[in-house]
Amino acid sequence: MASAQSQEDQVLEEETSFVRILTLNRPRQLNALSAQMISRLLELFQRYETDSNVKLLILKGKGRAFCAGGDVAAVVRGINEGAKFFSKEFILNYLMATYTKPQVSILNGIVMGGGAGVSIHGRFRVATENSVFAMPETALGLFPDIGASYFLSRLPGFFGEYVGLTGARLDGAEMRACGLATHFVPSSRLALLEEALYKVNSSDPAVISAVIDKFSLEPYLKDHSAYHWMDVIDKCFSRRTVEEILSALESESTNRADAWISDAIQSLKKASPTSLKISLRSIREGRLQGVGQCLIREYRMVCHVMMGEVSKDFFEGCRAILLDKDKNPKWKPSKLELVNDNMVDQYFSKINDDRWEDIKLPARSNLPATAIAKL
């Protein structure tokens, strides 16, 4: 009973006539996704899909975050629990990516890691001036998972490699410019937007988009935004290897003193070398795969990370960043050149161990054209 109670407290459910509003409710933890929250979201999304009275879902977060990611510290405490956590989370991501009804995510605050997984796969993503997006996994010894190799690889040019490898933070205007957000609505207009959405009696994306459009504006990119330098990002992040990307950035930095370049170099030098290499390959493979294939492959990768046979960087990253908070992880291997192709290949291989099976994604039917396109 206690766990069911906490599940309901952690994801609040409101109903208006044809709309369901779900609020992630762990504000003190920046709405980090617990196992209970994932189970609850999965249960509600499955129930709403077959309920003809539900036409539209709205997902938002309480407090100053939409969702700061999965509750990774909890995952590290037990490998078997971790496998279950990721498995349920990825099934939820797949359901959202192929959902038959529109989902509007209101991203008024921090959206990181697992928070992107429960929003970016949905049909509409509303950013505000308070939005902060990042995929910071390489600094933790992990890689952008939750189907990120699907959506990062589909951003303009090689912007996805830039965001996924460096963990760069994007604001709402940058999210809108690169397509991570479908709309930008100033936070002062959110209450009015929600009120208008509550009256919607349609699952037609054109109708819902028109409602959001009434409150939207096209935001200005700040002068120092890296998005102004897409030509440089494409030139550097299109390189074949992480080493070549880093050296291209370093040679650019001798010609120009842009903060985003020095930040990118610093981030790459601080990140786990193993994480950087598997992340780059994951995003490159994602370009040619559907969302289901991306999630199946990423789940294999997560299992290899959790097993720690090639590298235990994930556990070390969690220790240094989340648990002891000394922010000084000791990566092994410690340098990019020590991570060879065979080591990288292992993360992408099928696991020969009965305890670790490939993820089984649910069969989906009667999908709209937008969902079929993702397969």
N, C-alpha and C positions, 0 to 999 in steps of 0.2 A: 504494500500500500504506500509506504513511504516513497519508494522510487517512482511509482506512478504519480504521486502527488508532486514530487519534484519535477518530473517531466512536464506536467501541466503548468507548473509555475515558471519553468524555464522557457517555454514557448507559449505565449498568451494568444488565445483565439477569440476573435470577435466576428460577429455575423451582421451583415446588413442584407437587404433582400437577396441579391444575387452575387454578393461579393463576400469573400472571406479575408480577414486581415489577421496576419500572423506577426507577432512581435517577439523578437529574440530578447530574452529578459534575464541577462546576467550582466547588468551594467558595470558592476565592480570588476568583473573579469573582461571588460570590453566585449561582452557577448561571445567570448570564445566558445566554440561548439563542443559541448560535452557529448558523451555517448548517449545520454538520455535525450538531449536535444535532437540529435540525428535520428534516433528511433522515432521520436515524436513527429518530426517533420515528415519522415518517410510514411508514417501511418496516416497523417493528415492529407498529404499529397495523394496517396493511393485512394483514400476515401473520397476526396473531392472530385477526382477524375471520373468516378462512376456516378456522381450525384448530379442529376440534370438541373438542380436548382442552383448549382454553383457555376457562374460564368467567368469569374475573374478572381485571381489571388493577388493579394498585396503582401509583400514581405518587407519588414523594417526592423530596426534595432532600437532598443531603449537607451537613452543617454548619448554620450558623445561618439559612440562607435556603431556602425552597422554590425560588423563582426570582424574581430581581429585575427580570426583563423581557427584552426582546430585546437583543442586543448592538448597540445603535444606533450606537455609535461606528464599528463595522466597516461598517455600512450607508452611512454618510456618505462613506466613502472612494471609493465608486464608484456612480454612479446606476444603471447597468445591473445591477450586483450587488445593489443595494438593491431593485430591482423584483423580481428573482428571489427574494430573501430573503422579502419580504412575500408574494409569491405562494404560495410553499411553506408559509409560516407560516399563511396564511389557509385554505389547503386542509386543513392539519392541524387547525385550529380547527373547520372544517366537519365533518371526519370525526369528531372527538370529540363535537361537538354532536349528531350523528345516529348515534352508534355503536350497534351492535346488542348489545353486551355491557356490563355495568356497569364503570365506572371509579371507583375510590376514590382521591381525591387527599388526601394527608396534608400539611396546610398549617402545619407546625410552624416558623414563621419568616416571613421577608419574602415577600410575594406581590404583585408589582407588574407593571403593563403586560402584556407577553407572558407572564409567569408566570400571570396571571389567564386568559389565552387558552388555556393548556394544562390548566387545572383547572376553572374555573367552568362551562365548557360540559359537563363530565362529570357523571355521575349523582349521585355523592356527594362532598361536600367537607367534610373534617374540619378544623375550626379548633382551636387550643389557646390557652393563655394567652400563648404566644410569637408568635402570628400578628400580622402587621402588613400590612394590605391598603391599596394606594393605586393610583390611576390618575393619575400625575403629568405626563401628556403636555402639558397646556396650558402648563406652565412650561418645556417644551422646544421650543415652537413646533410641536408636533404636535397630535394630538387622540386621545381614547380610541378605539383601533382594535381589532384582533383580535376583532371581533364584539361589542365593548362596548356599541355602540348598541342591541344586542338585549337584553343582560342588565341594563344600567343602567336602561333605560327600563321594565323590569318589576319594579324594586324598589318598595317601598311609596311611594305619593304621588309627591313630586318629589325623593326622596332621591337618585335616580340623577343628576339634574342637579347637586345639591349635590356629590356625590362626584366626578363627571366634570369639572366646571368648576373646582373649587377644589383638586383633588388631595388632599383631606383624608385623613388616615391613620385607618384603623379598626382596632380591636383585635378579638380573637377573639369576644368577647361581642357586639360591634356587628355583626360579620359574621354571627353566628348570628341575631341579632334581625332583621336586614333580609333574610335569606335567601341571602346570598352563600355562607354555609356551611350545610350541611344538618345538621351535628352539631357539638357541642363536646366534645372529649375532653381531659382534663388530660394534659399531656405525660408525666407519670409512668405513665400507663396505656397509652401508645402501643405499647410492646413487647408487652403482653398482647393488645391489639387486633389487632396484626399477626399474632401467633401464631394467634389465633382465625380471622382471615380466611384464613390459609394453608390451613386445613383445609376451606374452603368447597368444595362440589362442586355448585354451582348458579349459574345466571345470573339467578335470580329476584330482582329488586330487593327484594322483601319479606323474603326470607331474609337478604340482605346487610344491609339496614337493621336487622333484628332483632339481628344480631350486633353492629353498631356501637352500637345502643341500649344494650346491656349495659354498655358502658364510658363512655357519654355522661352529661353532666349539663347542666342549663340554667344557664348562667352569669349572674352579676349584672352589669348595666350599671353602669359607674362613675357617680358623681353628676354629673360634668361632661360626660358623653357628650352629643353633639349629638342623639343619637337620642331623648332625653327631650323635645326641642323640635321634634317633627315638625310641630306646628301652625305654628310660625314658619318652618320650612324650606319647608313647602308654600305658605305665604303669599308668601314671597319668590321661591322658585325656580320657581313656576308662572307668573311674569311672562313676557310675550311676548319681550322682548329682554334682552340682557346688561346694557345700560344701566339698564333698569327693575329688574332683579334687584339690581344694585349699589345703586341708590338706595333700594330697599325695605330692604336690609340696613342701609344707613346710617341710615335713619330708625328701624329697630328698635334700633340700637346707642345711640341717644340715650335710649331708655327702659330699657335693661337693659345690664349690664356683663358679659355672658357671654363667656368667652374664645373660644368657637367662632365667635361672630359676628365679633369683631375679626380672628381668624385668617382667616376666609372673605374678609373685605373685603381684607385684606392680600394674600392669595393671588391674588384676582381682579385687583388693581391691579398685581401683579408679572408676571402671565401675559401671553403674547402676545395682543394684541387680536384678531388674525385667528384664532388658535387658538380663543379663547373663542367667537367667533361661529360658526365652522364646527362646533365641538363641540356647542353648544346645538342647532343645527339638526339635526345628525346624530342626537342622542338623541331629539329630537322625531319625526323621521322613523322612527326605529327602533321606536317604539311601535306603528306600524301595519304593520310589515314582518316577514316570517319571517327566520330566522337566515341563510339563504342570500342573500336580498335585501340584508340588512344588510352582509354580507361583500363582496358585489359592489360595493355603493355605497362602502363604506369603502376598497376597493381603488382605485376611481377617485379618491377623495379623496387617498389616499396618493400616487398617481402625480402628481397636481397639486401636492402638497406637494413632492415630489422634483424636479419640473420647475422649481419656483420662479418661475412666470410672474407670479403675483399678489404673492407675498411669499416671501422667502428666510429666513423666521424659523426654520425647522427647522434650517438650517445654522448660523445665529447662536446658537440655543439650545444645540445640541450643542457649539459652540465654547465658549460661556460656562459651561456647566454640566459638560460631560464632558471637554473637551479642555484648554482654558486654565484652567478652574475659577475664573475671576474672579467668577462668579455675578452678572455685571452685563450681561445681554444688551441690545443696542440694537435694539429691535423696530422694524420698518418695515412698515406704518404704525404709528406710536407711540401712537395713541389710538383708543379704541373708535369715536368719531364719524367717524374717517377711513376706517373699513372699511364700505363701503356694500353694499347688497343685491346689486348686480351682481357685486361682487368675490366675495361669498360664493357666489352662484349658480355661478360658474366652477368651484368645487371639486366641484360635484355634476354637472357636465356630462360627456358622453361625450368622450373624447379623440380628436381628429382627427389621429392620428399613428400610422403603422404600427408604430413601435417600442413603442408602449404600447397593448396590446390589453386589453379587459376580461378579468378572470379567468374561467377556465372551471372551475367546480366539478364534481367527479366525480358521475356518476349514482349514486344510492343506491337499494337495493331491500330488500325484506323487513324493513322497519324496525319497531321496536316503537312502540306508541301514543305513548309519551313523545317519541320522535324526530319522529314525524309531526306532532305538535302544534306543533313548533318551525318547521315549514315554512310 
